[in-house]
Amino acid sequence: APLLDGMTTRCIARRFTATQALRFVDDIRRALTAAQLGSPGRLYFAYDRWAHLPRAFQAAWAGHR
């Protein structure tokens, strides 16, 4: 989220340049341990992004699932 915020902020003076965005990602990656980098992530299509949303919201937007 911080990377996307930095790339899309409405405040032009605070918006990341490509170089700043790459540096931001590199800094975060360097701070991660080997165990964190090696841990399996959830597959995008296997993770239920709707699971924790209120039922009424799910019903109202079910056509977009």
PQR file of N, CA, C, O and H, with PARSE charges and radii, in Angstrom:
ATOM      1  N   ALA A   1       0.807  -1.193   0.000 -0.4000 1.5000
ATOM      2  CA  ALA A   1       0.000   0.000   0.000 -0.0000 2.0000
ATOM      3  C   ALA A   1       0.863   1.275   0.000  0.5500 1.7000
ATOM      4  O   ALA A   1       0.542   2.216  -0.726 -0.5500 1.4000
ATOM      5  N   PRO A   2       1.930   1.332   0.779 -0.5600 1.5000
ATOM      6  CA  PRO A   2       2.732   2.558   0.754  0.2800 2.0000
ATOM      7  C   PRO A   2       3.354   2.829  -0.616  0.5500 1.7000
ATOM      8  O   PRO A   2       3.480   3.983  -1.025 -0.5500 1.4000
ATOM      9  N   LEU A   3       3.739   1.773  -1.321 -0.4000 1.5000
ATOM     10  CA  LEU A   3       4.310   1.965  -2.656 -0.0000 2.0000
ATOM     11  C   LEU A   3       3.272   2.567  -3.594  0.5500 1.7000
ATOM     12  O   LEU A   3       3.552   3.541  -4.293 -0.5500 1.4000
ATOM     13  H   LEU A   3       3.636   0.836  -0.989  0.4000 1.0000
ATOM     14  N   LEU A   4       2.080   1.992  -3.611 -0.4000 1.5000
ATOM     15  CA  LEU A   4       1.029   2.518  -4.487 -0.0000 2.0000
ATOM     16  C   LEU A   4       0.639   3.933  -4.090  0.5500 1.7000
ATOM     17  O   LEU A   4       0.411   4.784  -4.950 -0.5500 1.4000
ATOM     18  H   LEU A   4       1.852   1.201  -3.043  0.4000 1.0000
ATOM     19  N   ASP A   5       0.560   4.186  -2.785 -0.4000 1.5000
ATOM     20  CA  ASP A   5       0.248   5.544  -2.329 -0.0000 2.0000
ATOM     21  C   ASP A   5       1.303   6.534  -2.817  0.5500 1.7000
ATOM     22  O   ASP A   5       0.978   7.632  -3.269 -0.5500 1.4000
ATOM     23  H   ASP A   5       0.745   3.494  -2.086  0.4000 1.0000
ATOM     24  N   GLY A   6       2.562   6.135  -2.722 -0.4000 1.5000
ATOM     25  CA  GLY A   6       3.638   7.012  -3.161 -0.0000 2.0000
ATOM     26  C   GLY A   6       3.645   7.246  -4.665  0.5500 1.7000
ATOM     27  O   GLY A   6       4.106   8.285  -5.139 -0.5500 1.4000
ATOM     28  H   GLY A   6       2.826   5.243  -2.355  0.4000 1.0000
ATOM     29  N   MET A   7       3.132   6.280  -5.407 -0.4000 1.5000
ATOM     30  CA  MET A   7       3.121   6.408  -6.861 -0.0000 2.0000
ATOM     31  C   MET A   7       1.894   7.146  -7.385  0.5500 1.7000
ATOM     32  O   MET A   7       1.911   7.675  -8.497 -0.5500 1.4000
ATOM     33  H   MET A   7       2.757   5.437  -5.022  0.4000 1.0000
ATOM     34  N   THR A   8       0.821   7.182  -6.580 -0.4000 1.5000
ATOM     35  CA  THR A   8      -0.436   7.745  -7.085 -0.0000 2.0000
ATOM     36  C   THR A   8      -0.955   8.931  -6.288  0.5500 1.7000
ATOM     37  O   THR A   8      -2.058   9.410  -6.555 -0.5500 1.4000
ATOM     38  H   THR A   8       0.807   6.753  -5.677  0.4000 1.0000
ATOM     39  N   THR A   9      -0.191   9.416  -5.318 -0.4000 1.5000
ATOM     40  CA  THR A   9      -0.663  10.540  -4.517 -0.0000 2.0000
ATOM     41  C   THR A   9      -0.997  11.740  -5.408  0.5500 1.7000
ATOM     42  O   THR A   9      -0.372  11.964  -6.444 -0.5500 1.4000
ATOM     43  H   THR A   9       0.704   9.028  -5.101  0.4000 1.0000
ATOM     44  N   ARG A  10      -1.989  12.490  -4.977 -0.4000 1.5000
ATOM     45  CA  ARG A  10      -2.376  13.687  -5.734 -0.0000 2.0000
ATOM     46  C   ARG A  10      -1.378  14.822  -5.564  0.5500 1.7000
ATOM     47  O   ARG A  10      -1.337  15.757  -6.364 -0.5500 1.4000
ATOM     48  H   ARG A  10      -2.497  12.308  -4.135  0.4000 1.0000
ATOM     49  N   CYS A  11      -0.580  14.725  -4.517 -0.4000 1.5000
ATOM     50  CA  CYS A  11       0.436  15.751  -4.257 -0.0000 2.0000
ATOM     51  C   CYS A  11       1.665  15.432  -5.112  0.5500 1.7000
ATOM     52  O   CYS A  11       2.463  14.559  -4.771 -0.5500 1.4000
ATOM     53  H   CYS A  11      -0.613  13.965  -3.867  0.4000 1.0000
ATOM     54  N   ILE A  12       1.800  16.138  -6.203 -0.4000 1.5000
ATOM     55  CA  ILE A  12       2.876  15.874  -7.161 -0.0000 2.0000
ATOM     56  C   ILE A  12       4.250  15.931  -6.496  0.5500 1.7000
ATOM     57  O   ILE A  12       5.127  15.131  -6.820 -0.5500 1.4000
ATOM     58  H   ILE A  12       1.152  16.847  -6.480  0.4000 1.0000
ATOM     59  N   ALA A  13       4.442  16.857  -5.583 -0.4000 1.5000
ATOM     60  CA  ALA A  13       5.742  17.006  -4.933 -0.0000 2.0000
ATOM     61  C   ALA A  13       6.115  15.771  -4.107  0.5500 1.7000
ATOM     62  O   ALA A  13       7.299  15.505  -3.899 -0.5500 1.4000
ATOM     63  H   ALA A  13       3.729  17.507  -5.320  0.4000 1.0000
ATOM     64  N   ARG A  14       5.120  15.018  -3.637 -0.4000 1.5000
ATOM     65  CA  ARG A  14       5.375  13.826  -2.827 -0.0000 2.0000
ATOM     66  C   ARG A  14       5.341  12.542  -3.645  0.5500 1.7000
ATOM     67  O   ARG A  14       5.663  11.477  -3.118 -0.5500 1.4000
ATOM     68  H   ARG A  14       4.158  15.235  -3.806  0.4000 1.0000
ATOM     69  N   ARG A  15       4.962  12.612  -4.908 -0.4000 1.5000
ATOM     70  CA  ARG A  15       4.829  11.414  -5.742 -0.0000 2.0000
ATOM     71  C   ARG A  15       6.203  10.831  -6.060  0.5500 1.7000
ATOM     72  O   ARG A  15       7.148  11.559  -6.364 -0.5500 1.4000
ATOM     73  H   ARG A  15       4.700  13.477  -5.336  0.4000 1.0000
ATOM     74  N   PHE A  16       6.295   9.492  -5.983 -0.4000 1.5000
ATOM     75  CA  PHE A  16       7.548   8.813  -6.312 -0.0000 2.0000
ATOM     76  C   PHE A  16       7.890   8.974  -7.784  0.5500 1.7000
ATOM     77  O   PHE A  16       7.015   8.917  -8.648 -0.5500 1.4000
ATOM     78  H   PHE A  16       5.527   8.901  -5.735  0.4000 1.0000
ATOM     79  N   THR A  17       9.155   9.174  -8.055 -0.4000 1.5000
ATOM     80  CA  THR A  17       9.658   9.003  -9.417 -0.0000 2.0000
ATOM     81  C   THR A  17       9.920   7.503  -9.575  0.5500 1.7000
ATOM     82  O   THR A  17       9.841   6.758  -8.599 -0.5500 1.4000
ATOM     83  H   THR A  17       9.866   9.220  -7.353  0.4000 1.0000
ATOM     84  N   ALA A  18      10.228   7.059 -10.781 -0.4000 1.5000
ATOM     85  CA  ALA A  18      10.532   5.638 -10.987 -0.0000 2.0000
ATOM     86  C   ALA A  18      11.736   5.220 -10.142  0.5500 1.7000
ATOM     87  O   ALA A  18      11.750   4.132  -9.566 -0.5500 1.4000
ATOM     88  H   ALA A  18      10.293   7.664 -11.574  0.4000 1.0000
ATOM     89  N   THR A  19      12.730   6.078 -10.073 -0.4000 1.5000
ATOM     90  CA  THR A  19      13.932   5.779  -9.287 -0.0000 2.0000
ATOM     91  C   THR A  19      13.601   5.668  -7.809  0.5500 1.7000
ATOM     92  O   THR A  19      14.090   4.764  -7.130 -0.5500 1.4000
ATOM     93  H   THR A  19      12.719   6.962 -10.541  0.4000 1.0000
ATOM     94  N   GLN A  20      12.774   6.579  -7.301 -0.4000 1.5000
ATOM     95  CA  GLN A  20      12.388   6.539  -5.890 -0.0000 2.0000
ATOM     96  C   GLN A  20      11.559   5.293  -5.586  0.5500 1.7000
ATOM     97  O   GLN A  20      11.731   4.678  -4.534 -0.5500 1.4000
ATOM     98  H   GLN A  20      12.377   7.313  -7.852  0.4000 1.0000
ATOM     99  N   ALA A  21      10.670   4.921  -6.488 -0.4000 1.5000
ATOM    100  CA  ALA A  21       9.844   3.728  -6.282 -0.0000 2.0000
ATOM    101  C   ALA A  21      10.719   2.480  -6.231  0.5500 1.7000
ATOM    102  O   ALA A  21      10.521   1.620  -5.372 -0.5500 1.4000
ATOM    103  H   ALA A  21      10.530   5.421  -7.342  0.4000 1.0000
ATOM    104  N   LEU A  22      11.673   2.376  -7.132 -0.4000 1.5000
ATOM    105  CA  LEU A  22      12.582   1.229  -7.133 -0.0000 2.0000
ATOM    106  C   LEU A  22      13.404   1.192  -5.852  0.5500 1.7000
ATOM    107  O   LEU A  22      13.586   0.124  -5.267 -0.5500 1.4000
ATOM    108  H   LEU A  22      11.834   3.074  -7.829  0.4000 1.0000
ATOM    109  N   ARG A  23      13.898   2.335  -5.412 -0.4000 1.5000
ATOM    110  CA  ARG A  23      14.672   2.399  -4.175 -0.0000 2.0000
ATOM    111  C   ARG A  23      13.799   1.974  -2.987  0.5500 1.7000
ATOM    112  O   ARG A  23      14.265   1.254  -2.105 -0.5500 1.4000
ATOM    113  H   ARG A  23      13.750   3.202  -5.888  0.4000 1.0000
ATOM    114  N   PHE A  24      12.546   2.412  -2.961 -0.4000 1.5000
ATOM    115  CA  PHE A  24      11.610   2.053  -1.895 -0.0000 2.0000
ATOM    116  C   PHE A  24      11.449   0.533  -1.831  0.5500 1.7000
ATOM    117  O   PHE A  24      11.534  -0.056  -0.754 -0.5500 1.4000
ATOM    118  H   PHE A  24      12.167   2.998  -3.677  0.4000 1.0000
ATOM    119  N   VAL A  25      11.215  -0.103  -2.986 -0.4000 1.5000
ATOM    120  CA  VAL A  25      11.038  -1.559  -3.037 -0.0000 2.0000
ATOM    121  C   VAL A  25      12.325  -2.270  -2.623  0.5500 1.7000
ATOM    122  O   VAL A  25      12.283  -3.242  -1.870 -0.5500 1.4000
ATOM    123  H   VAL A  25      11.146   0.376  -3.861  0.4000 1.0000
ATOM    124  N   ASP A  26      13.453  -1.795  -3.106 -0.4000 1.5000
ATOM    125  CA  ASP A  26      14.737  -2.402  -2.744 -0.0000 2.0000
ATOM    126  C   ASP A  26      14.984  -2.320  -1.241  0.5500 1.7000
ATOM    127  O   ASP A  26      15.463  -3.282  -0.641 -0.5500 1.4000
ATOM    128  H   ASP A  26      13.488  -1.005  -3.719  0.4000 1.0000
ATOM    129  N   ASP A  27      14.664  -1.186  -0.630 -0.4000 1.5000
ATOM    130  CA  ASP A  27      14.855  -1.018   0.815 -0.0000 2.0000
ATOM    131  C   ASP A  27      13.985  -1.991   1.598  0.5500 1.7000
ATOM    132  O   ASP A  27      14.444  -2.580   2.577 -0.5500 1.4000
ATOM    133  H   ASP A  27      14.275  -0.404  -1.118  0.4000 1.0000
ATOM    134  N   ILE A  28      12.749  -2.165   1.186 -0.4000 1.5000
ATOM    135  CA  ILE A  28      11.855  -3.102   1.872 -0.0000 2.0000
ATOM    136  C   ILE A  28      12.364  -4.528   1.706  0.5500 1.7000
ATOM    137  O   ILE A  28      12.385  -5.301   2.664 -0.5500 1.4000
ATOM    138  H   ILE A  28      12.377  -1.686   0.391  0.4000 1.0000
ATOM    139  N   ARG A  29      12.774  -4.872   0.494 -0.4000 1.5000
ATOM    140  CA  ARG A  29      13.252  -6.227   0.236 -0.0000 2.0000
ATOM    141  C   ARG A  29      14.488  -6.548   1.071  0.5500 1.7000
ATOM    142  O   ARG A  29      14.603  -7.652   1.602 -0.5500 1.4000
ATOM    143  H   ARG A  29      12.757  -4.244  -0.284  0.4000 1.0000
ATOM    144  N   ARG A  30      15.407  -5.603   1.193 -0.4000 1.5000
ATOM    145  CA  ARG A  30      16.618  -5.825   1.987 -0.0000 2.0000
ATOM    146  C   ARG A  30      16.295  -6.069   3.462  0.5500 1.7000
ATOM    147  O   ARG A  30      17.044  -6.765   4.147 -0.5500 1.4000
ATOM    148  H   ARG A  30      15.314  -4.706   0.762  0.4000 1.0000
ATOM    149  N   ALA A  31      15.208  -5.517   3.952 -0.4000 1.5000
ATOM    150  CA  ALA A  31      14.838  -5.668   5.357 -0.0000 2.0000
ATOM    151  C   ALA A  31      14.190  -7.022   5.656  0.5500 1.7000
ATOM    152  O   ALA A  31      14.035  -7.387   6.821 -0.5500 1.4000
ATOM    153  H   ALA A  31      14.599  -4.952   3.395  0.4000 1.0000
ATOM    154  N   LEU A  32      13.812  -7.762   4.623 -0.4000 1.5000
ATOM    155  CA  LEU A  32      13.159  -9.054   4.827 -0.0000 2.0000
ATOM    156  C   LEU A  32      14.191 -10.149   5.083  0.5500 1.7000
ATOM    157  O   LEU A  32      15.285 -10.137   4.517 -0.5500 1.4000
ATOM    158  H   LEU A  32      13.938  -7.465   3.676  0.4000 1.0000
ATOM    159  N   THR A  33      13.823 -11.089   5.942 -0.4000 1.5000
ATOM    160  CA  THR A  33      14.708 -12.218   6.228 -0.0000 2.0000
ATOM    161  C   THR A  33      14.549 -13.285   5.151  0.5500 1.7000
ATOM    162  O   THR A  33      13.599 -13.257   4.368 -0.5500 1.4000
ATOM    163  H   THR A  33      12.935 -11.099   6.401  0.4000 1.0000
ATOM    164  N   ALA A  34      15.493 -14.228   5.120 -0.4000 1.5000
ATOM    165  CA  ALA A  34      15.413 -15.340   4.167 -0.0000 2.0000
ATOM    166  C   ALA A  34      14.142 -16.152   4.408  0.5500 1.7000
ATOM    167  O   ALA A  34      13.517 -16.626   3.460 -0.5500 1.4000
ATOM    168  H   ALA A  34      16.265 -14.251   5.756  0.4000 1.0000
ATOM    169  N   ALA A  35      13.760 -16.312   5.675 -0.4000 1.5000
ATOM    170  CA  ALA A  35      12.541 -17.062   5.991 -0.0000 2.0000
ATOM    171  C   ALA A  35      11.305 -16.353   5.441  0.5500 1.7000
ATOM    172  O   ALA A  35      10.405 -16.997   4.903 -0.5500 1.4000
ATOM    173  H   ALA A  35      14.268 -15.927   6.446  0.4000 1.0000
ATOM    174  N   GLN A  36      11.263 -15.036   5.574 -0.4000 1.5000
ATOM    175  CA  GLN A  36      10.124 -14.284   5.047 -0.0000 2.0000
ATOM    176  C   GLN A  36      10.067 -14.369   3.530  0.5500 1.7000
ATOM    177  O   GLN A  36       8.990 -14.526   2.955 -0.5500 1.4000
ATOM    178  H   GLN A  36      11.995 -14.513   6.012  0.4000 1.0000
ATOM    179  N   LEU A  37      11.205 -14.266   2.888 -0.4000 1.5000
ATOM    180  CA  LEU A  37      11.244 -14.335   1.428 -0.0000 2.0000
ATOM    181  C   LEU A  37      10.906 -15.734   0.924  0.5500 1.7000
ATOM    182  O   LEU A  37      10.373 -15.889  -0.174 -0.5500 1.4000
ATOM    183  H   LEU A  37      12.080 -14.138   3.355  0.4000 1.0000
ATOM    184  N   GLY A  38      11.215 -16.749   1.724 -0.4000 1.5000
ATOM    185  CA  GLY A  38      10.963 -18.125   1.310 -0.0000 2.0000
ATOM    186  C   GLY A  38       9.590 -18.650   1.662  0.5500 1.7000
ATOM    187  O   GLY A  38       9.218 -19.743   1.235 -0.5500 1.4000
ATOM    188  H   GLY A  38      11.648 -16.623   2.617  0.4000 1.0000
ATOM    189  N   SER A  39       8.826 -17.888   2.436 -0.4000 1.5000
ATOM    190  CA  SER A  39       7.507 -18.383   2.843 -0.0000 2.0000
ATOM    191  C   SER A  39       6.546 -18.345   1.661  0.5500 1.7000
ATOM    192  O   SER A  39       6.528 -17.387   0.889 -0.5500 1.4000
ATOM    193  H   SER A  39       9.128 -17.000   2.783  0.4000 1.0000
ATOM    194  N   PRO A  40       5.747 -19.402   1.532 -0.5600 1.5000
ATOM    195  CA  PRO A  40       4.797 -19.429   0.406  0.2800 2.0000
ATOM    196  C   PRO A  40       3.685 -18.405   0.617  0.5500 1.7000
ATOM    197  O   PRO A  40       3.173 -18.249   1.726 -0.5500 1.4000
ATOM    198  N   GLY A  41       3.334 -17.740  -0.413 -0.4000 1.5000
ATOM    199  CA  GLY A  41       2.228 -16.789  -0.352 -0.0000 2.0000
ATOM    200  C   GLY A  41       0.937 -17.470  -0.776  0.5500 1.7000
ATOM    201  O   GLY A  41       0.955 -18.594  -1.278 -0.5500 1.4000
ATOM    202  H   GLY A  41       3.750 -17.867  -1.314  0.4000 1.0000
ATOM    203  N   ARG A  42      -0.150 -16.807  -0.580 -0.4000 1.5000
ATOM    204  CA  ARG A  42      -1.425 -17.343  -1.036 -0.0000 2.0000
ATOM    205  C   ARG A  42      -1.586 -17.039  -2.513  0.5500 1.7000
ATOM    206  O   ARG A  42      -1.262 -15.946  -2.979 -0.5500 1.4000
ATOM    207  H   ARG A  42      -0.164 -15.893  -0.173  0.4000 1.0000
ATOM    208  N   LEU A  43      -2.082 -18.005  -3.227 -0.4000 1.5000
ATOM    209  CA  LEU A  43      -2.357 -17.778  -4.632 -0.0000 2.0000
ATOM    210  C   LEU A  43      -3.519 -16.813  -4.766  0.5500 1.7000
ATOM    211  O   LEU A  43      -4.511 -16.922  -4.045 -0.5500 1.4000
ATOM    212  H   LEU A  43      -2.345 -18.892  -2.849  0.4000 1.0000
ATOM    213  N   TYR A  44      -3.401 -15.880  -5.676 -0.4000 1.5000
ATOM    214  CA  TYR A  44      -4.416 -14.842  -5.861 -0.0000 2.0000
ATOM    215  C   TYR A  44      -5.798 -15.438  -6.071  0.5500 1.7000
ATOM    216  O   TYR A  44      -6.771 -14.975  -5.476 -0.5500 1.4000
ATOM    217  H   TYR A  44      -2.596 -15.791  -6.261  0.4000 1.0000
ATOM    218  N   PHE A  45      -5.891 -16.463  -6.914 -0.4000 1.5000
ATOM    219  CA  PHE A  45      -7.200 -17.023  -7.240 -0.0000 2.0000
ATOM    220  C   PHE A  45      -7.712 -17.981  -6.173  0.5500 1.7000
ATOM    221  O   PHE A  45      -8.899 -18.306  -6.161 -0.5500 1.4000
ATOM    222  H   PHE A  45      -5.101 -16.839  -7.398  0.4000 1.0000
ATOM    223  N   ALA A  46      -6.838 -18.439  -5.277 -0.4000 1.5000
ATOM    224  CA  ALA A  46      -7.254 -19.362  -4.225 -0.0000 2.0000
ATOM    225  C   ALA A  46      -7.722 -18.622  -2.974  0.5500 1.7000
ATOM    226  O   ALA A  46      -8.445 -19.198  -2.161 -0.5500 1.4000
ATOM    227  H   ALA A  46      -5.874 -18.174  -5.287  0.4000 1.0000
ATOM    228  N   TYR A  47      -7.335 -17.382  -2.803 -0.4000 1.5000
ATOM    229  CA  TYR A  47      -7.684 -16.607  -1.613 -0.0000 2.0000
ATOM    230  C   TYR A  47      -9.057 -15.972  -1.794  0.5500 1.7000
ATOM    231  O   TYR A  47      -9.313 -15.309  -2.798 -0.5500 1.4000
ATOM    232  H   TYR A  47      -6.748 -16.914  -3.463  0.4000 1.0000
ATOM    233  N   ASP A  48      -9.937 -16.178  -0.818 -0.4000 1.5000
ATOM    234  CA  ASP A  48     -11.287 -15.615  -0.886 -0.0000 2.0000
ATOM    235  C   ASP A  48     -11.271 -14.190  -0.339  0.5500 1.7000
ATOM    236  O   ASP A  48     -11.318 -13.982   0.873 -0.5500 1.4000
ATOM    237  H   ASP A  48      -9.728 -16.717  -0.002  0.4000 1.0000
ATOM    238  N   ARG A  49     -11.205 -13.225  -1.230 -0.4000 1.5000
ATOM    239  CA  ARG A  49     -11.131 -11.814  -0.836 -0.0000 2.0000
ATOM    240  C   ARG A  49     -12.452 -11.301  -0.277  0.5500 1.7000
ATOM    241  O   ARG A  49     -12.491 -10.221   0.311 -0.5500 1.4000
ATOM    242  H   ARG A  49     -11.167 -13.394  -2.215  0.4000 1.0000
ATOM    243  N   TRP A  50     -13.522 -12.050  -0.450 -0.4000 1.5000
ATOM    244  CA  TRP A  50     -14.840 -11.646   0.027 -0.0000 2.0000
ATOM    245  C   TRP A  50     -15.164 -12.226   1.407  0.5500 1.7000
ATOM    246  O   TRP A  50     -16.142 -11.805   2.024 -0.5500 1.4000
ATOM    247  H   TRP A  50     -13.490 -12.928  -0.927  0.4000 1.0000
ATOM    248  N   ALA A  51     -14.391 -13.157   1.896 -0.4000 1.5000
ATOM    249  CA  ALA A  51     -14.727 -13.934   3.089 -0.0000 2.0000
ATOM    250  C   ALA A  51     -15.027 -13.082   4.321  0.5500 1.7000
ATOM    251  O   ALA A  51     -15.903 -13.438   5.109 -0.5500 1.4000
ATOM    252  H   ALA A  51     -13.596 -13.499   1.394  0.4000 1.0000
ATOM    253  N   HIS A  52     -14.339 -11.995   4.501 -0.4000 1.5000
ATOM    254  CA  HIS A  52     -14.490 -11.215   5.736 -0.0000 2.0000
ATOM    255  C   HIS A  52     -15.320  -9.945   5.558  0.5500 1.7000
ATOM    256  O   HIS A  52     -15.354  -9.095   6.448 -0.5500 1.4000
ATOM    257  H   HIS A  52     -13.628 -11.705   3.860  0.4000 1.0000
ATOM    258  N   LEU A  53     -15.976  -9.817   4.435 -0.4000 1.5000
ATOM    259  CA  LEU A  53     -16.852  -8.664   4.204 -0.0000 2.0000
ATOM    260  C   LEU A  53     -18.240  -8.957   4.763  0.5500 1.7000
ATOM    261  O   LEU A  53     -18.647 -10.117   4.811 -0.5500 1.4000
ATOM    262  H   LEU A  53     -15.949 -10.508   3.712  0.4000 1.0000
ATOM    263  N   PRO A  54     -18.971  -7.935   5.183 -0.5600 1.5000
ATOM    264  CA  PRO A  54     -20.322  -8.147   5.709  0.2800 2.0000
ATOM    265  C   PRO A  54     -21.210  -8.833   4.663  0.5500 1.7000
ATOM    266  O   PRO A  54     -21.094  -8.570   3.466 -0.5500 1.4000
ATOM    267  N   ARG A  55     -22.093  -9.714   5.135 -0.4000 1.5000
ATOM    268  CA  ARG A  55     -22.966 -10.472   4.233 -0.0000 2.0000
ATOM    269  C   ARG A  55     -23.829  -9.559   3.362  0.5500 1.7000
ATOM    270  O   ARG A  55     -24.045  -9.847   2.185 -0.5500 1.4000
ATOM    271  H   ARG A  55     -22.187  -9.928   6.108  0.4000 1.0000
ATOM    272  N   ALA A  56     -24.319  -8.470   3.932 -0.4000 1.5000
ATOM    273  CA  ALA A  56     -25.157  -7.554   3.145 -0.0000 2.0000
ATOM    274  C   ALA A  56     -24.347  -6.951   1.996  0.5500 1.7000
ATOM    275  O   ALA A  56     -24.854  -6.798   0.885 -0.5500 1.4000
ATOM    276  H   ALA A  56     -24.143  -8.236   4.888  0.4000 1.0000
ATOM    277  N   PHE A  57     -23.114  -6.617   2.265 -0.4000 1.5000
ATOM    278  CA  PHE A  57     -22.238  -6.078   1.219 -0.0000 2.0000
ATOM    279  C   PHE A  57     -21.994  -7.134   0.151  0.5500 1.7000
ATOM    280  O   PHE A  57     -22.040  -6.837  -1.043 -0.5500 1.4000
ATOM    281  H   PHE A  57     -22.702  -6.742   3.168  0.4000 1.0000
ATOM    282  N   GLN A  58     -21.735  -8.364   0.576 -0.4000 1.5000
ATOM    283  CA  GLN A  58     -21.516  -9.457  -0.371 -0.0000 2.0000
ATOM    284  C   GLN A  58     -22.735  -9.659  -1.264  0.5500 1.7000
ATOM    285  O   GLN A  58     -22.604  -9.864  -2.470 -0.5500 1.4000
ATOM    286  H   GLN A  58     -21.698  -8.606   1.545  0.4000 1.0000
ATOM    287  N   ALA A  59     -23.917  -9.600  -0.662 -0.4000 1.5000
ATOM    288  CA  ALA A  59     -25.146  -9.794  -1.440 -0.0000 2.0000
ATOM    289  C   ALA A  59     -25.345  -8.656  -2.437  0.5500 1.7000
ATOM    290  O   ALA A  59     -25.724  -8.887  -3.585 -0.5500 1.4000
ATOM    291  H   ALA A  59     -24.024  -9.434   0.318  0.4000 1.0000
ATOM    292  N   ALA A  60     -25.089  -7.436  -1.997 -0.4000 1.5000
ATOM    293  CA  ALA A  60     -25.297  -6.277  -2.866 -0.0000 2.0000
ATOM    294  C   ALA A  60     -24.349  -6.276  -4.067  0.5500 1.7000
ATOM    295  O   ALA A  60     -24.703  -5.785  -5.138 -0.5500 1.4000
ATOM    296  H   ALA A  60     -24.781  -7.248  -1.065  0.4000 1.0000
ATOM    297  N   TRP A  61     -23.169  -6.816  -3.890 -0.4000 1.5000
ATOM    298  CA  TRP A  61     -22.152  -6.777  -4.939 -0.0000 2.0000
ATOM    299  C   TRP A  61     -21.840  -8.162  -5.510  0.5500 1.7000
ATOM    300  O   TRP A  61     -20.815  -8.344  -6.166 -0.5500 1.4000
ATOM    301  H   TRP A  61     -22.882  -7.215  -3.019  0.4000 1.0000
ATOM    302  N   ALA A  62     -22.704  -9.121  -5.269 -0.4000 1.5000
ATOM    303  CA  ALA A  62     -22.467 -10.505  -5.697 -0.0000 2.0000
ATOM    304  C   ALA A  62     -22.230 -10.628  -7.196  0.5500 1.7000
ATOM    305  O   ALA A  62     -21.500 -11.520  -7.631 -0.5500 1.4000
ATOM    306  H   ALA A  62     -23.537  -8.973  -4.737  0.4000 1.0000
ATOM    307  N   GLY A  63     -22.822  -9.766  -7.980 -0.4000 1.5000
ATOM    308  CA  GLY A  63     -22.641  -9.816  -9.423 -0.0000 2.0000
ATOM    309  C   GLY A  63     -21.220  -9.521  -9.869  0.5500 1.7000
ATOM    310  O   GLY A  63     -20.870  -9.759 -11.026 -0.5500 1.4000
ATOM    311  H   GLY A  63     -23.415  -9.042  -7.627  0.4000 1.0000
ATOM    312  N   HIS A  64     -20.400  -9.006  -8.965 -0.4000 1.5000
ATOM    313  CA  HIS A  64     -19.017  -8.660  -9.306 -0.0000 2.0000
ATOM    314  C   HIS A  64     -18.011  -9.692  -8.814  0.5500 1.7000
ATOM    315  O   HIS A  64     -16.801  -9.505  -8.942 -0.5500 1.4000
ATOM    316  H   HIS A  64     -20.685  -8.813  -8.026  0.4000 1.0000
ATOM    317  N   ARG A  65     -18.520 -10.777  -8.251 -0.4000 1.5000
ATOM    318  CA  ARG A  65     -17.620 -11.827  -7.749 -0.0000 2.0000
ATOM    319  C   ARG A  65     -17.011 -12.599  -8.855  0.5500 1.7000
ATOM    320  O   ARG A  65     -16.230 -13.519  -8.609 -0.5500 1.4000
ATOM    321  H   ARG A  65     -19.503 -10.929  -8.147  0.4000 1.0000
TER
END
